[in-house]
Amino acid sequence: MTRTTFICIVLSIAAATFTNDARVMVLDPLERMIEKIKLIAKNPLAAASDEINNAGVMSFMNKSEDT
């Protein structure tokens, strides 16, 4: 019983760590790239400005709500 509980706890911690790593290394960069592409599609000159380098998921959502 103790061994089963220990294995469940270890697997739960490993799954949480894997999920966090996948979000940080895969999903967040993809979301930023998609946002930058949408920003460039709206304004092609934005690629030459600092606005594209500062693009983040929340900033894009805020701009979308304002318009």
CHARMM internal coordinates of N, CA and C (Angstrom, degrees):
IC EDIT
DIST 1 N 1 CA 1.4495
DIST 1 CA 1 C 1.5444
ANGL 1 N 1 CA 1 C 110.40
DIST 1 C 2 N 1.3182
ANGL 1 CA 1 C 2 N 115.54
DIHE 1 N 1 CA 1 C 2 N -43.58
DIST 2 N 2 CA 1.4586
ANGL 1 C 2 N 2 CA 120.23
DIHE 1 CA 1 C 2 N 2 CA 179.80
DIST 2 CA 2 C 1.5194
ANGL 2 N 2 CA 2 C 110.70
DIHE 1 C 2 N 2 CA 2 C -65.29
DIST 2 C 3 N 1.3134
ANGL 2 CA 2 C 3 N 116.51
DIHE 2 N 2 CA 2 C 3 N -41.17
DIST 3 N 3 CA 1.4590
ANGL 2 C 3 N 3 CA 120.60
DIHE 2 CA 2 C 3 N 3 CA 179.85
DIST 3 CA 3 C 1.5333
ANGL 3 N 3 CA 3 C 110.41
DIHE 2 C 3 N 3 CA 3 C -62.89
DIST 3 C 4 N 1.3001
ANGL 3 CA 3 C 4 N 117.62
DIHE 3 N 3 CA 3 C 4 N -42.65
DIST 4 N 4 CA 1.4625
ANGL 3 C 4 N 4 CA 121.97
DIHE 3 CA 3 C 4 N 4 CA 179.45
DIST 4 CA 4 C 1.5209
ANGL 4 N 4 CA 4 C 110.56
DIHE 3 C 4 N 4 CA 4 C -63.51
DIST 4 C 5 N 1.3059
ANGL 4 CA 4 C 5 N 117.13
DIHE 4 N 4 CA 4 C 5 N -42.86
DIST 5 N 5 CA 1.4648
ANGL 4 C 5 N 5 CA 121.10
DIHE 4 CA 4 C 5 N 5 CA 178.31
DIST 5 CA 5 C 1.5250
ANGL 5 N 5 CA 5 C 110.41
DIHE 4 C 5 N 5 CA 5 C -63.50
DIST 5 C 6 N 1.3204
ANGL 5 CA 5 C 6 N 116.77
DIHE 5 N 5 CA 5 C 6 N -43.50
DIST 6 N 6 CA 1.4637
ANGL 5 C 6 N 6 CA 120.80
DIHE 5 CA 5 C 6 N 6 CA 178.73
DIST 6 CA 6 C 1.5231
ANGL 6 N 6 CA 6 C 111.11
DIHE 5 C 6 N 6 CA 6 C -60.86
DIST 6 C 7 N 1.3280
ANGL 6 CA 6 C 7 N 117.38
DIHE 6 N 6 CA 6 C 7 N -45.05
DIST 7 N 7 CA 1.4592
ANGL 6 C 7 N 7 CA 121.23
DIHE 6 CA 6 C 7 N 7 CA 179.98
DIST 7 CA 7 C 1.5281
ANGL 7 N 7 CA 7 C 110.62
DIHE 6 C 7 N 7 CA 7 C -64.16
DIST 7 C 8 N 1.3078
ANGL 7 CA 7 C 8 N 118.23
DIHE 7 N 7 CA 7 C 8 N -39.74
DIST 8 N 8 CA 1.4661
ANGL 7 C 8 N 8 CA 121.40
DIHE 7 CA 7 C 8 N 8 CA 177.39
DIST 8 CA 8 C 1.5247
ANGL 8 N 8 CA 8 C 111.15
DIHE 7 C 8 N 8 CA 8 C -62.43
DIST 8 C 9 N 1.2969
ANGL 8 CA 8 C 9 N 117.47
DIHE 8 N 8 CA 8 C 9 N -41.62
DIST 9 N 9 CA 1.4672
ANGL 8 C 9 N 9 CA 121.46
DIHE 8 CA 8 C 9 N 9 CA 179.51
DIST 9 CA 9 C 1.5248
ANGL 9 N 9 CA 9 C 110.28
DIHE 8 C 9 N 9 CA 9 C -66.25
DIST 9 C 10 N 1.3262
ANGL 9 CA 9 C 10 N 117.33
DIHE 9 N 9 CA 9 C 10 N -44.94
DIST 10 N 10 CA 1.4658
ANGL 9 C 10 N 10 CA 121.13
DIHE 9 CA 9 C 10 N 10 CA 179.42
DIST 10 CA 10 C 1.5256
ANGL 10 N 10 CA 10 C 110.42
DIHE 9 C 10 N 10 CA 10 C -62.26
DIST 10 C 11 N 1.3204
ANGL 10 CA 10 C 11 N 117.96
DIHE 10 N 10 CA 10 C 11 N -44.46
DIST 11 N 11 CA 1.4632
ANGL 10 C 11 N 11 CA 121.34
DIHE 10 CA 10 C 11 N 11 CA 179.08
DIST 11 CA 11 C 1.5230
ANGL 11 N 11 CA 11 C 111.88
DIHE 10 C 11 N 11 CA 11 C -64.88
DIST 11 C 12 N 1.3134
ANGL 11 CA 11 C 12 N 117.35
DIHE 11 N 11 CA 11 C 12 N -36.28
DIST 12 N 12 CA 1.4607
ANGL 11 C 12 N 12 CA 120.85
DIHE 11 CA 11 C 12 N 12 CA 177.85
DIST 12 CA 12 C 1.5246
ANGL 12 N 12 CA 12 C 111.12
DIHE 11 C 12 N 12 CA 12 C -65.82
DIST 12 C 13 N 1.3034
ANGL 12 CA 12 C 13 N 116.60
DIHE 12 N 12 CA 12 C 13 N -43.62
DIST 13 N 13 CA 1.4713
ANGL 12 C 13 N 13 CA 120.77
DIHE 12 CA 12 C 13 N 13 CA 178.16
DIST 13 CA 13 C 1.5277
ANGL 13 N 13 CA 13 C 110.18
DIHE 12 C 13 N 13 CA 13 C -64.83
DIST 13 C 14 N 1.3296
ANGL 13 CA 13 C 14 N 117.26
DIHE 13 N 13 CA 13 C 14 N -41.93
DIST 14 N 14 CA 1.4688
ANGL 13 C 14 N 14 CA 120.70
DIHE 13 CA 13 C 14 N 14 CA 179.14
DIST 14 CA 14 C 1.5255
ANGL 14 N 14 CA 14 C 110.96
DIHE 13 C 14 N 14 CA 14 C -64.07
DIST 14 C 15 N 1.3225
ANGL 14 CA 14 C 15 N 117.79
DIHE 14 N 14 CA 14 C 15 N -40.35
DIST 15 N 15 CA 1.4653
ANGL 14 C 15 N 15 CA 121.22
DIHE 14 CA 14 C 15 N 15 CA 179.29
DIST 15 CA 15 C 1.5212
ANGL 15 N 15 CA 15 C 110.75
DIHE 14 C 15 N 15 CA 15 C -65.90
DIST 15 C 16 N 1.3175
ANGL 15 CA 15 C 16 N 117.61
DIHE 15 N 15 CA 15 C 16 N -41.33
DIST 16 N 16 CA 1.4664
ANGL 15 C 16 N 16 CA 121.24
DIHE 15 CA 15 C 16 N 16 CA 178.90
DIST 16 CA 16 C 1.5257
ANGL 16 N 16 CA 16 C 110.57
DIHE 15 C 16 N 16 CA 16 C -65.09
DIST 16 C 17 N 1.3207
ANGL 16 CA 16 C 17 N 117.05
DIHE 16 N 16 CA 16 C 17 N -41.21
DIST 17 N 17 CA 1.4597
ANGL 16 C 17 N 17 CA 121.14
DIHE 16 CA 16 C 17 N 17 CA 178.25
DIST 17 CA 17 C 1.5238
ANGL 17 N 17 CA 17 C 110.99
DIHE 16 C 17 N 17 CA 17 C -65.01
DIST 17 C 18 N 1.3151
ANGL 17 CA 17 C 18 N 117.15
DIHE 17 N 17 CA 17 C 18 N -44.21
DIST 18 N 18 CA 1.4586
ANGL 17 C 18 N 18 CA 121.40
DIHE 17 CA 17 C 18 N 18 CA 179.24
DIST 18 CA 18 C 1.5306
ANGL 18 N 18 CA 18 C 110.88
DIHE 17 C 18 N 18 CA 18 C -62.41
DIST 18 C 19 N 1.3125
ANGL 18 CA 18 C 19 N 117.36
DIHE 18 N 18 CA 18 C 19 N -43.16
DIST 19 N 19 CA 1.4554
ANGL 18 C 19 N 19 CA 121.49
DIHE 18 CA 18 C 19 N 19 CA 179.39
DIST 19 CA 19 C 1.5188
ANGL 19 N 19 CA 19 C 110.74
DIHE 18 C 19 N 19 CA 19 C -62.66
DIST 19 C 20 N 1.3054
ANGL 19 CA 19 C 20 N 117.71
DIHE 19 N 19 CA 19 C 20 N -43.72
DIST 20 N 20 CA 1.4632
ANGL 19 C 20 N 20 CA 121.67
DIHE 19 CA 19 C 20 N 20 CA 179.14
DIST 20 CA 20 C 1.5271
ANGL 20 N 20 CA 20 C 110.81
DIHE 19 C 20 N 20 CA 20 C -63.73
DIST 20 C 21 N 1.3293
ANGL 20 CA 20 C 21 N 117.25
DIHE 20 N 20 CA 20 C 21 N -44.22
DIST 21 N 21 CA 1.4593
ANGL 20 C 21 N 21 CA 120.69
DIHE 20 CA 20 C 21 N 21 CA 179.25
DIST 21 CA 21 C 1.5278
ANGL 21 N 21 CA 21 C 111.09
DIHE 20 C 21 N 21 CA 21 C -63.99
DIST 21 C 22 N 1.3213
ANGL 21 CA 21 C 22 N 117.34
DIHE 21 N 21 CA 21 C 22 N -41.11
DIST 22 N 22 CA 1.4573
ANGL 21 C 22 N 22 CA 120.81
DIHE 21 CA 21 C 22 N 22 CA 179.43
DIST 22 CA 22 C 1.5237
ANGL 22 N 22 CA 22 C 110.49
DIHE 21 C 22 N 22 CA 22 C -63.84
DIST 22 C 23 N 1.3182
ANGL 22 CA 22 C 23 N 117.38
DIHE 22 N 22 CA 22 C 23 N -39.28
DIST 23 N 23 CA 1.4664
ANGL 22 C 23 N 23 CA 120.59
DIHE 22 CA 22 C 23 N 23 CA 178.88
DIST 23 CA 23 C 1.5229
ANGL 23 N 23 CA 23 C 110.78
DIHE 22 C 23 N 23 CA 23 C -65.97
DIST 23 C 24 N 1.3166
ANGL 23 CA 23 C 24 N 116.51
DIHE 23 N 23 CA 23 C 24 N -45.37
DIST 24 N 24 CA 1.4659
ANGL 23 C 24 N 24 CA 120.65
DIHE 23 CA 23 C 24 N 24 CA -176.40
DIST 24 CA 24 C 1.5255
ANGL 24 N 24 CA 24 C 111.65
DIHE 23 C 24 N 24 CA 24 C -70.11
DIST 24 C 25 N 1.3327
ANGL 24 CA 24 C 25 N 117.64
DIHE 24 N 24 CA 24 C 25 N -42.09
DIST 25 N 25 CA 1.4610
ANGL 24 C 25 N 25 CA 120.12
DIHE 24 CA 24 C 25 N 25 CA -172.99
DIST 25 CA 25 C 1.5240
ANGL 25 N 25 CA 25 C 114.02
DIHE 24 C 25 N 25 CA 25 C -90.79
DIST 25 C 26 N 1.3396
ANGL 25 CA 25 C 26 N 118.32
DIHE 25 N 25 CA 25 C 26 N -19.70
DIST 26 N 26 CA 1.4629
ANGL 25 C 26 N 26 CA 119.86
DIHE 25 CA 25 C 26 N 26 CA -175.92
DIST 26 CA 26 C 1.5223
ANGL 26 N 26 CA 26 C 111.91
DIHE 25 C 26 N 26 CA 26 C -118.61
DIST 26 C 27 N 1.3109
ANGL 26 CA 26 C 27 N 117.28
DIHE 26 N 26 CA 26 C 27 N -57.02
DIST 27 N 27 CA 1.4578
ANGL 26 C 27 N 27 CA 119.99
DIHE 26 CA 26 C 27 N 27 CA -171.22
DIST 27 CA 27 C 1.5192
ANGL 27 N 27 CA 27 C 113.74
DIHE 26 C 27 N 27 CA 27 C -70.98
DIST 27 C 28 N 1.3169
ANGL 27 CA 27 C 28 N 118.13
DIHE 27 N 27 CA 27 C 28 N -44.44
DIST 28 N 28 CA 1.4690
ANGL 27 C 28 N 28 CA 119.95
DIHE 27 CA 27 C 28 N 28 CA -179.17
DIST 28 CA 28 C 1.5340
ANGL 28 N 28 CA 28 C 112.27
DIHE 27 C 28 N 28 CA 28 C -62.26
DIST 28 C 29 N 1.3402
ANGL 28 CA 28 C 29 N 119.95
DIHE 28 N 28 CA 28 C 29 N -46.27
DIST 29 N 29 CA 1.4652
ANGL 28 C 29 N 29 CA 118.71
DIHE 28 CA 28 C 29 N 29 CA 177.05
DIST 29 CA 29 C 1.5307
ANGL 29 N 29 CA 29 C 112.86
DIHE 28 C 29 N 29 CA 29 C -63.45
DIST 29 C 30 N 1.3289
ANGL 29 CA 29 C 30 N 117.57
DIHE 29 N 29 CA 29 C 30 N -37.18
DIST 30 N 30 CA 1.4663
ANGL 29 C 30 N 30 CA 119.92
DIHE 29 CA 29 C 30 N 30 CA 177.72
DIST 30 CA 30 C 1.5274
ANGL 30 N 30 CA 30 C 111.33
DIHE 29 C 30 N 30 CA 30 C -64.00
DIST 30 C 31 N 1.3144
ANGL 30 CA 30 C 31 N 116.56
DIHE 30 N 30 CA 30 C 31 N -41.58
DIST 31 N 31 CA 1.4667
ANGL 30 C 31 N 31 CA 119.62
DIHE 30 CA 30 C 31 N 31 CA 178.74
DIST 31 CA 31 C 1.5213
ANGL 31 N 31 CA 31 C 110.81
DIHE 30 C 31 N 31 CA 31 C -64.10
DIST 31 C 32 N 1.3331
ANGL 31 CA 31 C 32 N 117.63
DIHE 31 N 31 CA 31 C 32 N -39.56
DIST 32 N 32 CA 1.4618
ANGL 31 C 32 N 32 CA 120.04
DIHE 31 CA 31 C 32 N 32 CA 177.61
DIST 32 CA 32 C 1.5251
ANGL 32 N 32 CA 32 C 111.38
DIHE 31 C 32 N 32 CA 32 C -65.40
DIST 32 C 33 N 1.3411
ANGL 32 CA 32 C 33 N 116.79
DIHE 32 N 32 CA 32 C 33 N -40.59
DIST 33 N 33 CA 1.4660
ANGL 32 C 33 N 33 CA 119.81
DIHE 32 CA 32 C 33 N 33 CA 178.88
DIST 33 CA 33 C 1.5188
ANGL 33 N 33 CA 33 C 111.29
DIHE 32 C 33 N 33 CA 33 C -64.67
DIST 33 C 34 N 1.3180
ANGL 33 CA 33 C 34 N 116.95
DIHE 33 N 33 CA 33 C 34 N -42.72
DIST 34 N 34 CA 1.4655
ANGL 33 C 34 N 34 CA 120.47
DIHE 33 CA 33 C 34 N 34 CA 178.62
DIST 34 CA 34 C 1.5170
ANGL 34 N 34 CA 34 C 110.22
DIHE 33 C 34 N 34 CA 34 C -62.13
DIST 34 C 35 N 1.3221
ANGL 34 CA 34 C 35 N 116.55
DIHE 34 N 34 CA 34 C 35 N -41.45
DIST 35 N 35 CA 1.4606
ANGL 34 C 35 N 35 CA 120.07
DIHE 34 CA 34 C 35 N 35 CA 178.82
DIST 35 CA 35 C 1.5209
ANGL 35 N 35 CA 35 C 111.35
DIHE 34 C 35 N 35 CA 35 C -63.08
DIST 35 C 36 N 1.3178
ANGL 35 CA 35 C 36 N 116.42
DIHE 35 N 35 CA 35 C 36 N -41.93
DIST 36 N 36 CA 1.4653
ANGL 35 C 36 N 36 CA 120.01
DIHE 35 CA 35 C 36 N 36 CA 179.19
DIST 36 CA 36 C 1.5244
ANGL 36 N 36 CA 36 C 110.84
DIHE 35 C 36 N 36 CA 36 C -64.32
DIST 36 C 37 N 1.3226
ANGL 36 CA 36 C 37 N 117.09
DIHE 36 N 36 CA 36 C 37 N -39.76
DIST 37 N 37 CA 1.4606
ANGL 36 C 37 N 37 CA 120.50
DIHE 36 CA 36 C 37 N 37 CA 178.36
DIST 37 CA 37 C 1.5190
ANGL 37 N 37 CA 37 C 110.58
DIHE 36 C 37 N 37 CA 37 C -64.08
DIST 37 C 38 N 1.3167
ANGL 37 CA 37 C 38 N 117.26
DIHE 37 N 37 CA 37 C 38 N -41.63
DIST 38 N 38 CA 1.4702
ANGL 37 C 38 N 38 CA 120.19
DIHE 37 CA 37 C 38 N 38 CA 178.00
DIST 38 CA 38 C 1.5247
ANGL 38 N 38 CA 38 C 110.67
DIHE 37 C 38 N 38 CA 38 C -65.10
DIST 38 C 39 N 1.3155
ANGL 38 CA 38 C 39 N 117.12
DIHE 38 N 38 CA 38 C 39 N -38.76
DIST 39 N 39 CA 1.4622
ANGL 38 C 39 N 39 CA 120.72
DIHE 38 CA 38 C 39 N 39 CA 178.77
DIST 39 CA 39 C 1.5235
ANGL 39 N 39 CA 39 C 110.77
DIHE 38 C 39 N 39 CA 39 C -65.74
DIST 39 C 40 N 1.3241
ANGL 39 CA 39 C 40 N 116.99
DIHE 39 N 39 CA 39 C 40 N -41.67
DIST 40 N 40 CA 1.4659
ANGL 39 C 40 N 40 CA 120.51
DIHE 39 CA 39 C 40 N 40 CA 178.01
DIST 40 CA 40 C 1.5205
ANGL 40 N 40 CA 40 C 110.64
DIHE 39 C 40 N 40 CA 40 C -67.41
DIST 40 C 41 N 1.3389
ANGL 40 CA 40 C 41 N 117.55
DIHE 40 N 40 CA 40 C 41 N -35.80
DIST 41 N 41 CA 1.4639
ANGL 40 C 41 N 41 CA 120.32
DIHE 40 CA 40 C 41 N 41 CA 178.63
DIST 41 CA 41 C 1.5278
ANGL 41 N 41 CA 41 C 111.07
DIHE 40 C 41 N 41 CA 41 C -64.05
DIST 41 C 42 N 1.3255
ANGL 41 CA 41 C 42 N 117.08
DIHE 41 N 41 CA 41 C 42 N -37.15
DIST 42 N 42 CA 1.4708
ANGL 41 C 42 N 42 CA 120.74
DIHE 41 CA 41 C 42 N 42 CA 178.19
DIST 42 CA 42 C 1.5178
ANGL 42 N 42 CA 42 C 111.40
DIHE 41 C 42 N 42 CA 42 C -73.34
DIST 42 C 43 N 1.3243
ANGL 42 CA 42 C 43 N 116.61
DIHE 42 N 42 CA 42 C 43 N -39.77
DIST 43 N 43 CA 1.4600
ANGL 42 C 43 N 43 CA 120.94
DIHE 42 CA 42 C 43 N 43 CA -175.74
DIST 43 CA 43 C 1.5260
ANGL 43 N 43 CA 43 C 108.61
DIHE 42 C 43 N 43 CA 43 C -142.71
DIST 43 C 44 N 1.3386
ANGL 43 CA 43 C 44 N 118.56
DIHE 43 N 43 CA 43 C 44 N 95.74
DIST 44 N 44 CA 1.4637
ANGL 43 C 44 N 44 CA 120.64
DIHE 43 CA 43 C 44 N 44 CA -177.67
DIST 44 CA 44 C 1.5293
ANGL 44 N 44 CA 44 C 113.53
DIHE 43 C 44 N 44 CA 44 C -59.89
DIST 44 C 45 N 1.3083
ANGL 44 CA 44 C 45 N 118.05
DIHE 44 N 44 CA 44 C 45 N -27.43
DIST 45 N 45 CA 1.4598
ANGL 44 C 45 N 45 CA 119.97
DIHE 44 CA 44 C 45 N 45 CA 179.06
DIST 45 CA 45 C 1.5309
ANGL 45 N 45 CA 45 C 112.26
DIHE 44 C 45 N 45 CA 45 C -72.43
DIST 45 C 46 N 1.3153
ANGL 45 CA 45 C 46 N 117.02
DIHE 45 N 45 CA 45 C 46 N -13.45
DIST 46 N 46 CA 1.4658
ANGL 45 C 46 N 46 CA 120.47
DIHE 45 CA 45 C 46 N 46 CA 179.27
DIST 46 CA 46 C 1.5210
ANGL 46 N 46 CA 46 C 111.18
DIHE 45 C 46 N 46 CA 46 C -65.47
DIST 46 C 47 N 1.3342
ANGL 46 CA 46 C 47 N 117.57
DIHE 46 N 46 CA 46 C 47 N -23.78
DIST 47 N 47 CA 1.4683
ANGL 46 C 47 N 47 CA 120.68
DIHE 46 CA 46 C 47 N 47 CA -179.78
DIST 47 CA 47 C 1.5228
ANGL 47 N 47 CA 47 C 111.01
DIHE 46 C 47 N 47 CA 47 C -64.03
DIST 47 C 48 N 1.3350
ANGL 47 CA 47 C 48 N 117.15
DIHE 47 N 47 CA 47 C 48 N -26.51
DIST 48 N 48 CA 1.4599
ANGL 47 C 48 N 48 CA 120.77
DIHE 47 CA 47 C 48 N 48 CA -179.41
DIST 48 CA 48 C 1.5247
ANGL 48 N 48 CA 48 C 112.53
DIHE 47 C 48 N 48 CA 48 C -89.47
DIST 48 C 49 N 1.3085
ANGL 48 CA 48 C 49 N 117.80
DIHE 48 N 48 CA 48 C 49 N -6.04
DIST 49 N 49 CA 1.4578
ANGL 48 C 49 N 49 CA 120.11
DIHE 48 CA 48 C 49 N 49 CA -176.62
DIST 49 CA 49 C 1.5268
ANGL 49 N 49 CA 49 C 110.97
DIHE 48 C 49 N 49 CA 49 C -103.02
DIST 49 C 50 N 1.3111
ANGL 49 CA 49 C 50 N 115.07
DIHE 49 N 49 CA 49 C 50 N 174.10
DIST 50 N 50 CA 1.4614
ANGL 49 C 50 N 50 CA 120.99
DIHE 49 CA 49 C 50 N 50 CA 177.51
DIST 50 CA 50 C 1.5135
ANGL 50 N 50 CA 50 C 111.50
DIHE 49 C 50 N 50 CA 50 C -75.88
DIST 50 C 51 N 1.3073
ANGL 50 CA 50 C 51 N 116.85
DIHE 50 N 50 CA 50 C 51 N -14.06
DIST 51 N 51 CA 1.4637
ANGL 50 C 51 N 51 CA 120.15
DIHE 50 CA 50 C 51 N 51 CA -177.63
DIST 51 CA 51 C 1.5303
ANGL 51 N 51 CA 51 C 110.92
DIHE 50 C 51 N 51 CA 51 C -61.02
DIST 51 C 52 N 1.3145
ANGL 51 CA 51 C 52 N 117.70
DIHE 51 N 51 CA 51 C 52 N -37.38
DIST 52 N 52 CA 1.4597
ANGL 51 C 52 N 52 CA 121.22
DIHE 51 CA 51 C 52 N 52 CA -178.81
DIST 52 CA 52 C 1.5220
ANGL 52 N 52 CA 52 C 111.16
DIHE 51 C 52 N 52 CA 52 C -69.53
DIST 52 C 53 N 1.3193
ANGL 52 CA 52 C 53 N 117.67
DIHE 52 N 52 CA 52 C 53 N -32.60
DIST 53 N 53 CA 1.4647
ANGL 52 C 53 N 53 CA 120.44
DIHE 52 CA 52 C 53 N 53 CA 179.28
DIST 53 CA 53 C 1.5219
ANGL 53 N 53 CA 53 C 112.09
DIHE 52 C 53 N 53 CA 53 C -73.71
DIST 53 C 54 N 1.3193
ANGL 53 CA 53 C 54 N 117.15
DIHE 53 N 53 CA 53 C 54 N -25.01
DIST 54 N 54 CA 1.4549
ANGL 53 C 54 N 54 CA 121.46
DIHE 53 CA 53 C 54 N 54 CA -179.74
DIST 54 CA 54 C 1.5147
ANGL 54 N 54 CA 54 C 112.49
DIHE 53 C 54 N 54 CA 54 C -93.92
DIST 54 C 55 N 1.3179
ANGL 54 CA 54 C 55 N 117.56
DIHE 54 N 54 CA 54 C 55 N 4.32
DIST 55 N 55 CA 1.4530
ANGL 54 C 55 N 55 CA 121.01
DIHE 54 CA 54 C 55 N 55 CA -176.84
DIST 55 CA 55 C 1.5221
ANGL 55 N 55 CA 55 C 110.13
DIHE 54 C 55 N 55 CA 55 C -66.97
DIST 55 C 56 N 1.3157
ANGL 55 CA 55 C 56 N 114.45
DIHE 55 N 55 CA 55 C 56 N 135.49
DIST 56 N 56 CA 1.4470
ANGL 55 C 56 N 56 CA 122.16
DIHE 55 CA 55 C 56 N 56 CA 176.40
DIST 56 CA 56 C 1.5050
ANGL 56 N 56 CA 56 C 108.77
DIHE 55 C 56 N 56 CA 56 C -142.54
DIST 56 C 57 N 1.3022
ANGL 56 CA 56 C 57 N 117.35
DIHE 56 N 56 CA 56 C 57 N 166.66
DIST 57 N 57 CA 1.4593
ANGL 56 C 57 N 57 CA 121.01
DIHE 56 CA 56 C 57 N 57 CA -175.69
DIST 57 CA 57 C 1.5217
ANGL 57 N 57 CA 57 C 111.02
DIHE 56 C 57 N 57 CA 57 C -60.13
DIST 57 C 58 N 1.2897
ANGL 57 CA 57 C 58 N 117.70
DIHE 57 N 57 CA 57 C 58 N -45.61
DIST 58 N 58 CA 1.4635
ANGL 57 C 58 N 58 CA 120.07
DIHE 57 CA 57 C 58 N 58 CA -176.17
DIST 58 CA 58 C 1.5272
ANGL 58 N 58 CA 58 C 111.42
DIHE 57 C 58 N 58 CA 58 C -69.92
DIST 58 C 59 N 1.3268
ANGL 58 CA 58 C 59 N 118.25
DIHE 58 N 58 CA 58 C 59 N -34.61
DIST 59 N 59 CA 1.4591
ANGL 58 C 59 N 59 CA 119.81
DIHE 58 CA 58 C 59 N 59 CA 179.58
DIST 59 CA 59 C 1.5162
ANGL 59 N 59 CA 59 C 110.11
DIHE 58 C 59 N 59 CA 59 C -66.86
DIST 59 C 60 N 1.3235
ANGL 59 CA 59 C 60 N 117.53
DIHE 59 N 59 CA 59 C 60 N -37.72
DIST 60 N 60 CA 1.4511
ANGL 59 C 60 N 60 CA 120.35
DIHE 59 CA 59 C 60 N 60 CA 178.24
DIST 60 CA 60 C 1.5217
ANGL 60 N 60 CA 60 C 110.73
DIHE 59 C 60 N 60 CA 60 C -66.55
DIST 60 C 61 N 1.3200
ANGL 60 CA 60 C 61 N 116.62
DIHE 60 N 60 CA 60 C 61 N -40.91
DIST 61 N 61 CA 1.4579
ANGL 60 C 61 N 61 CA 120.16
DIHE 60 CA 60 C 61 N 61 CA 179.89
DIST 61 CA 61 C 1.5168
ANGL 61 N 61 CA 61 C 109.96
DIHE 60 C 61 N 61 CA 61 C -64.43
DIST 61 C 62 N 1.3146
ANGL 61 CA 61 C 62 N 117.87
DIHE 61 N 61 CA 61 C 62 N -39.78
DIST 62 N 62 CA 1.4543
ANGL 61 C 62 N 62 CA 121.12
DIHE 61 CA 61 C 62 N 62 CA 179.35
DIST 62 CA 62 C 1.5219
ANGL 62 N 62 CA 62 C 111.53
DIHE 61 C 62 N 62 CA 62 C -65.36
DIST 62 C 63 N 1.3269
ANGL 62 CA 62 C 63 N 117.61
DIHE 62 N 62 CA 62 C 63 N -40.23
DIST 63 N 63 CA 1.4532
ANGL 62 C 63 N 63 CA 121.51
DIHE 62 CA 62 C 63 N 63 CA 178.51
DIST 63 CA 63 C 1.5152
ANGL 63 N 63 CA 63 C 110.85
DIHE 62 C 63 N 63 CA 63 C -66.81
DIST 63 C 64 N 1.3217
ANGL 63 CA 63 C 64 N 117.67
DIHE 63 N 63 CA 63 C 64 N -37.77
DIST 64 N 64 CA 1.4607
ANGL 63 C 64 N 64 CA 121.51
DIHE 63 CA 63 C 64 N 64 CA -179.72
DIST 64 CA 64 C 1.5247
ANGL 64 N 64 CA 64 C 110.93
DIHE 63 C 64 N 64 CA 64 C -66.15
DIST 64 C 65 N 1.3187
ANGL 64 CA 64 C 65 N 116.27
DIHE 64 N 64 CA 64 C 65 N -36.88
DIST 65 N 65 CA 1.4603
ANGL 64 C 65 N 65 CA 120.33
DIHE 64 CA 64 C 65 N 65 CA -179.74
DIST 65 CA 65 C 1.5115
ANGL 65 N 65 CA 65 C 111.27
DIHE 64 C 65 N 65 CA 65 C -72.56
DIST 65 C 66 N 1.3527
ANGL 65 CA 65 C 66 N 117.75
DIHE 65 N 65 CA 65 C 66 N -30.82
DIST 66 N 66 CA 1.4465
ANGL 65 C 66 N 66 CA 121.26
DIHE 65 CA 65 C 66 N 66 CA -178.69
DIST 66 CA 66 C 1.5297
ANGL 66 N 66 CA 66 C 112.07
DIHE 65 C 66 N 66 CA 66 C -71.33
DIST 66 C 67 N 1.3233
ANGL 66 CA 66 C 67 N 117.61
DIHE 66 N 66 CA 66 C 67 N -31.81
DIST 67 N 67 CA 1.4702
ANGL 66 C 67 N 67 CA 120.46
DIHE 66 CA 66 C 67 N 67 CA -176.90
DIST 67 CA 67 C 1.4942
ANGL 67 N 67 CA 67 C 112.47
DIHE 66 C 67 N 67 CA 67 C -88.01
END
COOR INIT
IC SEED 1 N 1 CA 1 C
IC BUILD
